[in-house]
Amino acid sequence: MAIRATHELHKRRFSRNLGVGLALAAFIAVMFGLTVAKVSNTGPIQGFDHVVRPELVPADGTAAQ
């Protein structure tokens, strides 16, 4: 069976697929940019590990219970 020329339907599908692909790439770029901006604008990151963090204890020594 010989390879036939592409049909007009294939050209429309390619156009649609290209548009969806570009939209997906733009969405990924925006999410990556927001992630980089959020990570770069924060201070030191500390995990929640159930220990007292000295920088959160009030200066007068009284801890709120």
N, C-alpha and C positions, 0 to 999 in steps of 0.2 A: 504494500500500500504506500503510495507516494505521499510526501508531505504536501499538504495543500496550503494555499495562501491564507493569511489570517483573515478572519471574517470581521465585519464592521462591529459585531458584538464584542469581539476580543479587544478592539481598540477602545470601546467605551468602558469595558471592565478595567483595562489597564489605567485609563484616566481616573476612574473612581478609586482604584486601589492606590494609585500614586497620591491622590488627595488624602486618603485615609492614612497612608504611611507618613506623609508630611505633617498631618495634624498630630499623629502619635509622636513623631519626633519633636515637634514643637512643645507638646505637653511634657515630654521627658526633659527637655531642656529647661522649661520653666520650673519643674519640680527640682531638678538638680541645682539650678540657680538659687532657689529659695532655701534649699538645704545648705548650700555653701554659705549663704548670707546669714542664716540662723546660727550655724556652727561657728563662724568667724566672729560674730558679734557678742558671743558669750564670754564670761570670765572662766576661771578654772571650774571644771565640771567635777562634781563629787557625787558618788553613788550613795544610795540609801543603804547603809550597812549596819544600822542599829547601834551606832556609837555616838557619843557626844561630840559635836563639832565645836571647838573653842570659839570660833568666830560668831556663833549664834548665841552664846551665853552672854547675858547682860553684863556690863562692866562692873556693876555694884555687887555681883556675886549671887544675886537671888535669881533662882531659876523659876519660871512660871510652870506650875504643875497642872 
